Amino acid sequence: MWLFVIIFVIFGMIGTLSPRTSWYLSNWWRFENKTDPSKASLFIYRISGIIFLLAALLIIFV
């Protein structure tokens, strides 16, 4: 159980604090040239980071 909490916290922190890094980690294999993510994509990755952090808190307290 604590392994999931640690993984969720790591993914959540990366997604919340640096959604661009999270985007590159998820999509590095799709593009040959250097591309930048859209603002909507960065927003979705930030929201998913917050969801991961909330899921980690839910696992801890339940």
Secondary structure as a PSIPRED ss2 file (coil, helix, strand):
# PSIPRED VFORMAT (PSIPRED V4.0)

   1 M C   1.000  0.000  0.000
   2 W H   0.000  1.000  0.000
   3 L H   0.000  1.000  0.000
   4 F H   0.000  1.000  0.000
   5 V H   0.000  1.000  0.000
   6 I H   0.000  1.000  0.000
   7 I H   0.000  1.000  0.000
   8 F H   0.000  1.000  0.000
   9 V H   0.000  1.000  0.000
  10 I H   0.000  1.000  0.000
  11 F H   0.000  1.000  0.000
  12 G H   0.000  1.000  0.000
  13 M H   0.000  1.000  0.000
  14 I H   0.000  1.000  0.000
  15 G H   0.000  1.000  0.000
  16 T H   0.000  1.000  0.000
  17 L H   0.000  1.000  0.000
  18 S C   1.000  0.000  0.000
  19 P H   0.000  1.000  0.000
  20 R H   0.000  1.000  0.000
  21 T H   0.000  1.000  0.000
  22 S H   0.000  1.000  0.000
  23 W H   0.000  1.000  0.000
  24 Y H   0.000  1.000  0.000
  25 L H   0.000  1.000  0.000
  26 S H   0.000  1.000  0.000
  27 N H   0.000  1.000  0.000
  28 W C   1.000  0.000  0.000
  29 W C   1.000  0.000  0.000
  30 R C   1.000  0.000  0.000
  31 F C   1.000  0.000  0.000
  32 E C   1.000  0.000  0.000
  33 N C   1.000  0.000  0.000
  34 K C   1.000  0.000  0.000
  35 T C   1.000  0.000  0.000
  36 D C   1.000  0.000  0.000
  37 P C   1.000  0.000  0.000
  38 S C   1.000  0.000  0.000
  39 K H   0.000  1.000  0.000
  40 A H   0.000  1.000  0.000
  41 S H   0.000  1.000  0.000
  42 L H   0.000  1.000  0.000
  43 F H   0.000  1.000  0.000
  44 I H   0.000  1.000  0.000
  45 Y H   0.000  1.000  0.000
  46 R H   0.000  1.000  0.000
  47 I H   0.000  1.000  0.000
  48 S H   0.000  1.000  0.000
  49 G H   0.000  1.000  0.000
  50 I H   0.000  1.000  0.000
  51 I H   0.000  1.000  0.000
  52 F H   0.000  1.000  0.000
  53 L H   0.000  1.000  0.000
  54 L H   0.000  1.000  0.000
  55 A H   0.000  1.000  0.000
  56 A H   0.000  1.000  0.000
  57 L H   0.000  1.000  0.000
  58 L H   0.000  1.000  0.000
  59 I H   0.000  1.000  0.000
  60 I H   0.000  1.000  0.000
  61 F H   0.000  1.000  0.000
  62 V C   1.000  0.000  0.000
